[in-house]
Amino acid sequence: MQVVRTIVWILLLVALGVFSYANWDPVSVRIWDGLVLDTMLPAIIILSFAIGFVPMWLYHRATRWQLERRVASLESAARTAPVVTPASAPSAASMAQSPTPPPAPAQAPTPEAPAAPPAAETSAPESKAPDA
């Protein structure tokens, strides 16, 4: 990864050099009414880039430093934290090896009430349709 980063920086510097050579023209920059700055165009462009880049780079470095300190603090706290031993906390493997409890005893059947006697069949006289 370091090689790729170095190649990218070299390519950026070569591109900046070619740009500076091709645009080496004097430019007048009026800062205030009585103050005029005569400089070359690449200097103005590089200065503008630096004015925008440097504050963001400093902010990035400060945030990264803060996060690295936080990670180091959490790692040291994790190293000094008490370790739970397997003897104090049963593991899933030891629980799986323990014998299973016997099944619950079956309930004795309860005596049921005697069924009602069958109803007496009453037959109604069948009426036959007259044969006609």
C-alpha positions as CSV (number, residue, x, y, z in Angstrom):
1,M,0.0,0.0,0.0
2,Q,2.9,2.3,0.7
3,V,4.2,1.9,-2.8
4,V,0.8,2.9,-4.3
5,R,0.7,6.0,-2.1
6,T,4.2,7.0,-3.1
7,I,3.3,6.6,-6.8
8,V,0.2,8.7,-6.4
9,W,2.2,11.5,-4.7
10,I,4.9,11.4,-7.5
11,L,2.2,11.6,-10.2
12,L,0.6,14.6,-8.4
13,L,3.9,16.4,-8.1
14,V,4.7,15.8,-11.8
15,A,1.2,17.1,-12.8
16,L,1.7,20.2,-10.6
17,G,5.1,20.8,-12.2
18,V,3.7,20.5,-15.7
19,F,0.9,22.8,-14.8
20,S,3.2,25.3,-13.3
21,Y,5.5,25.3,-16.3
22,A,2.6,25.7,-18.8
23,N,1.0,28.6,-16.8
24,W,4.1,30.6,-15.7
25,D,2.5,33.9,-16.3
26,P,2.6,37.0,-14.1
27,V,-0.7,37.9,-12.4
28,S,-1.7,41.0,-10.6
29,V,-3.9,40.4,-7.5
30,R,-5.5,43.4,-5.9
31,I,-6.0,42.7,-2.2
32,W,-7.1,46.2,-1.2
33,D,-7.4,49.5,-3.1
34,G,-3.8,50.5,-2.5
35,L,-2.3,47.0,-2.2
36,V,-1.5,45.0,-5.5
37,L,0.4,41.8,-5.4
38,D,2.3,40.8,-8.6
39,T,3.0,37.0,-8.6
40,M,2.9,34.0,-10.8
41,L,-0.3,32.1,-11.4
42,P,0.9,28.7,-10.0
43,A,1.8,30.4,-6.7
44,I,-1.8,31.7,-6.4
45,I,-3.3,28.3,-7.2
46,I,-1.0,26.4,-4.8
47,L,-1.6,29.0,-2.0
48,S,-5.4,28.7,-2.5
49,F,-5.2,24.9,-2.3
50,A,-3.1,25.1,0.9
51,I,-5.5,27.6,2.5
52,G,-8.4,25.1,2.0
53,F,-6.4,21.9,2.6
54,V,-4.4,22.6,5.8
55,P,-7.3,23.3,8.2
56,M,-9.1,20.2,7.1
57,W,-5.9,18.1,7.4
58,L,-5.3,19.5,10.9
59,Y,-8.9,18.7,11.9
60,H,-8.5,15.1,10.5
61,R,-5.2,14.6,12.5
62,A,-6.8,15.9,15.7
63,T,-9.8,13.6,15.3
64,R,-7.6,10.7,14.5
65,W,-5.4,11.4,17.6
66,Q,-8.5,11.6,19.8
67,L,-9.9,8.3,18.5
68,E,-6.6,6.5,18.9
69,R,-6.4,7.7,22.5
70,R,-9.9,6.4,23.1
71,V,-9.2,3.0,21.6
72,A,-6.0,2.7,23.7
73,S,-7.9,3.6,26.8
74,L,-10.6,1.0,26.1
75,E,-8.0,-1.7,25.2
76,S,-6.2,-1.1,28.5
77,A,-9.5,-1.2,30.4
78,A,-10.3,-4.5,28.7
79,R,-7.0,-6.0,29.7
80,T,-7.5,-5.1,33.4
81,A,-11.1,-6.2,33.5
82,P,-11.8,-9.4,35.6
83,V,-12.1,-12.5,33.6
84,V,-15.1,-14.8,34.2
85,T,-13.8,-18.3,34.7
86,P,-15.7,-21.3,33.3
87,A,-16.2,-22.7,36.9
88,S,-18.3,-19.7,37.9
89,A,-20.5,-19.6,34.8
90,P,-21.8,-22.9,33.4
91,S,-21.2,-23.3,29.7
92,A,-23.6,-24.7,27.2
93,A,-21.5,-27.8,26.7
94,S,-21.6,-28.7,30.4
95,M,-25.3,-28.1,30.5
96,A,-25.8,-30.4,27.5
97,Q,-23.9,-33.3,29.2
98,S,-25.9,-33.2,32.4
99,P,-28.6,-35.9,32.7
100,T,-32.1,-34.9,31.7
101,P,-34.7,-35.0,34.5
102,P,-37.1,-38.0,34.5
103,P,-40.4,-37.4,32.8
104,A,-43.3,-36.3,35.1
105,P,-45.5,-39.2,36.3
106,A,-48.6,-39.8,34.4
107,Q,-51.8,-38.8,36.1
108,A,-54.1,-41.7,37.2
109,P,-57.2,-41.9,35.2
110,T,-60.2,-40.3,37.0
111,P,-63.3,-42.3,37.2
112,E,-65.9,-41.1,34.9
113,A,-69.6,-40.7,35.7
114,P,-71.7,-43.5,34.3
115,A,-73.2,-42.8,31.0
116,A,-76.9,-42.0,30.9
117,P,-79.1,-44.9,30.0
118,P,-80.2,-45.0,26.5
119,A,-83.5,-43.3,25.8
120,A,-86.4,-45.6,25.2
121,E,-87.4,-45.7,21.6
122,T,-90.9,-44.7,21.1
123,S,-92.1,-45.6,17.7
124,A,-95.0,-43.7,16.3
125,P,-97.4,-45.5,14.1
126,E,-96.3,-45.2,10.6
127,S,-98.9,-43.9,8.3
128,K,-98.9,-45.4,5.0
129,A,-100.0,-43.5,2.0
130,P,-103.1,-45.1,0.5
131,D,-102.4,-47.0,-2.6
132,A,-104.5,-45.6,-5.2
